Amino acid sequence: DFLADKAYPLLEGCVSFLLDWLIEGREGYLETNPSTSPEHMFVAPDGKPASVSYSTTMDMSIIKEVFTAIVSAAEVINQ
């Protein structure tokens, strides 16, 4: 079965990576840091454009999608 043999193990690897990447922020919520996002452009102290940030919308959206996908997959294959 593709879901059990291929997709679920891939999702497990994705979740493992995401859990390693997440850190506890000042307010106690999990955050991504470092992160980059082109909509967060600013001029760095060296005068060059930069886009380094934390917990960008794209990061949080991807994390939500991956976590939702693995929960759904686990329910289907009774994991």
C-alpha positions, 0 to 999 in steps of 0.5 A: 500500500503506497500510503503505508509503505511510502507516504507515511515514512516520508511524512515521519521524516518531515515531522522529525525534521520540523520537530528538530527545527521548532524552538520554544519562543518567549511566550512558550509557543513553538516557533521556527528560527531562523526563517526567511521570507521575501515579504519580510525584506529589510535593510541589514546593518551592513546596508544589504537587503535581508529577509531573515525572520522567525515563524513566518507565515509560510513556515507555519502553514507548511508545518500545519499541513504536514502535521495534519497530513500525518495525523490523517494518514495515521488514522487511515492506516491505523498507525 
